[in-house]
């Protein structure tokens, strides 16, 4: 079973489950954010690799804010 929560919903649940200890709640929240970001990075990388395998040519460069 997969659940999709945004961070506002996760904060509400954490406050319900861990109402007193804000240090532990913050550590759990940071772990959730880290896992979510790593999952997004993996999904982006997999999508990019699938696009290359399918023959798409990506014509973009990383924005370094030097040239906009």
N, C-alpha and C positions, 0 to 999 in steps of 0.2 A: 504494500500500500504506500502510495506516495502522497505527501502533503506539500502544498505550496503556500508558504507564509511570507508576508513581507516583514520587514524589521519592526514595524510598529506593532504588528500582531505578536511577534516573538517577544518584544519587550513586555507586553501585557501579560503573556503567559509566564515569563520569567518572574515578574512581580507577584503573580499568583502562587507560583510554585516555590519561590524563594523570597518570601516577603521581608525578611529581616536583614540577611547578610548581603549587603550591596557589593562587597569585594568579590565574593564567589559568583554572584549574578553577573557582574561585569566580566569576569574571566570566562564564564560560559558564553556570554554574548560575543566576546571577541573571538572565541573559538568558532562559533557559528559563522561569524563574518569571514574569518580566514578560510573556513571550509567552503563557504559559498563562493568566495572569490577564486579559490583554486579550481572549483568545479566549473566556473564560468570560463576561466583561462583554458582548461582542458577542452571544453565544448568549442570554444573559438578555434583552438588549434586543430581539433578534429575536423571542423567545418572547413577550415582553410586547406588542410591536407586533402580532404575529399574534393574540394573545388579544383585543386591542382591535378589530382588524379583524373578528374573528369575532363580536363583539358582547358579549364578556364585560365585566362591570363589576367593576373591582378596588376593593375597599373596604378599603384599608389605608393607614396612614401610615408614614412613616419613623420608626423608633424613635430618639428623641433622648435617651432615658434620663431625660427630665425628668418624664414621667408614667408611665414604664415601658413 
